Amino acid sequence: MSDNYNSAHTFRPGGGMGGMRRFGTGEKAKPASIYSMFVRIYTHARLEWPSLIAAVVCVIAVSLLEFVVPQLTRFTIDHLIPNKRFDRLFLIGGGVLGAAIALGGLRFISTSLMASIGQKVLYNLRNDLYRHMQSLDVSFFDRNRTGDLMSRVTNDVSILQQMISSSMMQLFTDFFTFTAIAIYMLWIDWRLTLLLLATFPFMILTTRVFGKRMRSSFRTVQESVADVSDHLQNSLTGIRLIKSFTAESYESERFSERTRKNMDANIQVVRLRAAYEPIIDFLNYIGLAIVLVFGAWLAMKDQMTVGTIVAFIAYLRLLQNPIRHFSRIINTIQQSAAAYERIMEVINTKAEIIEKKGAIALPPLRGHIAFSSVSFAYSNESKVLDAFSLELEAGKVTALVGSSGSGKTTIAHLIARFYDPQDGVITIDGYSLKDVTLDSLREQIGIVSQDIVLFNGTIGENIKYGKHDSTEAEVIAAAKAANASGFIESFPQGYDTQIGERGVKLSGGQKQRLSIARAILKNPRVIILDEATSSLDTESEQYIQDALAQLLRGRTCLVIAHRLSTIQQADQIYVLEQGCIVENGTHDELLRRQGRYSQLYELQFPQTDAAQ
Ligand SMILES: Nc1ncnc2c1ncn2[C@@H]1O[C@H](COP(=O)(O)OP(=O)(O)OP(=O)(O)O)[C@@H](O)[C@H]1O
């Protein structure tokens, strides 16, 4: 039986950061174009249409005012000076000053409006990105580095912010000014203007050539930022390990390797920009030379007034300003395009675990789980389970034991549908997991695993994570059932105690009991305990065992334990080796059988009489 998992593949583009860009998608990600970036930004921005219209009106007004000033100059030179019109000088001065004040005011309004539109667009984009990331599968997070993903949501979105808030408005203003002035100049003197415009194809060509290189350099910069961020994330969370291995200088060296890559990539970008700007300036000077020489020649032949030449040169500056700006904006645009590409790689990644159309919401479960001929492999790796069958009886405790890597945790992940098997069916109360909604399935499953995840916040908030709308009394009851209320109440702030990042301020056993309280509060029908009692001392273990007994009562439980002492009461124990069940029975039955289980048991309890 094939399914959507089979059709999906991993996109591993070559090149970037030692092949570390790994995006699982159903289809190969296309590089996002600058055009699609603008379309997307516009789609978000148009929701702010009143501000957008106001900003556009301001821009048009700015362009018109910029147009008026050279006309005043021309009028002064050609009419007022020759006719000695002293009386009009005051008006001209007032006109220029008035235009300057209006220009300042209009620019202030348009900049503020655009900045706020930009911020709103980014607010939406960042939230969309985060929401989409949350909807992606566990396998996506297996493939991609946390630091890299963090950098996409923070750094790459911030780069876009710079472009939307300032550069886009500038681009629009410049485009409008350029078109209006070019048309006017063609009208004044088309020969001179055409000569002038002859330099433009070279500018466009230069911009294209440099643009491509800049974008690829920016991509390298952003990947190196992601690499730095990933290293930071790993080394800061693993600081205790680093210290215990006295690996501080080794880590510092590895960090400086990454920052060096970032520095080199930035230097490359600066070099490109440093080469690009003078070329554009040189082409601008060619334009100026053309106007001067050809304009002066026309004036000497009385075919043009001096005022027109002066105005022409002023317009030339206005015409060249957009180009000069553009040479700077292109930098921001290319940088943004590289950032946008990285953002879109995430947004275009499709979840592989999807609800089929018409998926039904599971009713309250009894909790009978069955694997029928299930085969599963992580991505392209070898099969972890091959034609595997297993039944978990409703309301009973089923234990899985077996050597490391035999596939126990994988079975738990398949029940919660973190992954889909390539073959076979998994059912719960007779419903295939693929026929039901993910929420209705996961809401009824609780997982308590060896990697306890606690969030920075208070003890109360962490327990409440099991059921966000629970009352204080429910939280306290869950903590009591999990044997956690004693230590919680011994803290001066009780349930309001801040537990620090990942619960660093708590002991291993305390964290474990919080995670059990959280699961008790959730009150799921099915419980998966993944080595929940490893690495605890005997006293803590007794507390945990009592808490677990509370948690398991009356539910369907899958217990994965290396420590065979924890599963002696299980209703059924399955011994797993390389994805296959080699024996099953109760603890006593298995010991009597003298098979793999009793071997494992003797290994753990050498002095114990295996037959007891
Ligand atoms: N996310 C993953 N991506 C790729 N391979 C994986 C992944 N998780 C586990 N594996 C591989 O699948 C196999 C089964 O792993 P699993 O975690 O299910 O074993 P386990 O029996 O729970 O082991 P342990 O008792 O050591 O936790 C192992 O070979 C492991 O390397």
The ligand as a Gaussian input file, in Angstrom:
#p B3LYP/6-31G(d) Opt

LIG

0 1
 N       14.323000      10.573000      13.453000
 C       15.018000       9.543000      12.971000
 N       15.536000       9.628000      11.732000
 C       16.226000       8.582000      11.215000
 N       16.439000       7.421000      11.871000
 C       15.950000       7.292000      13.105000
 C       15.219000       8.345000      13.717000
 N       14.843000       7.939000      14.961000
 C       15.335000       6.681000      15.108000
 N       15.992000       6.300000      13.994000
 C       16.613000       4.977000      13.754000
 O       15.597000       4.011000      13.827000
 C       16.036000       2.840000      14.529000
 C       15.071000       2.550000      15.692000
 O       15.142000       3.624000      16.622000
 P       14.226000       3.713000      17.913000
 O       14.459000       5.030000      18.529000
 O       12.846000       3.350000      17.538000
 O       14.849000       2.566000      18.796000
 P       14.592000       2.214000      20.329000
 O       14.334000       0.757000      20.353000
 O       13.568000       3.112000      20.901000
 O       16.030000       2.552000      20.914000
 P       16.421000       3.040000      22.394000
 O       15.985000       1.968000      23.303000
 O       17.910000       3.164000      22.305000
 O       15.731000       4.350000      22.605000
 C       17.453000       3.126000      14.980000
 O       18.322000       2.487000      14.078000
 C       17.609000       4.634000      14.846000
 O       18.905000       4.964000      14.449000

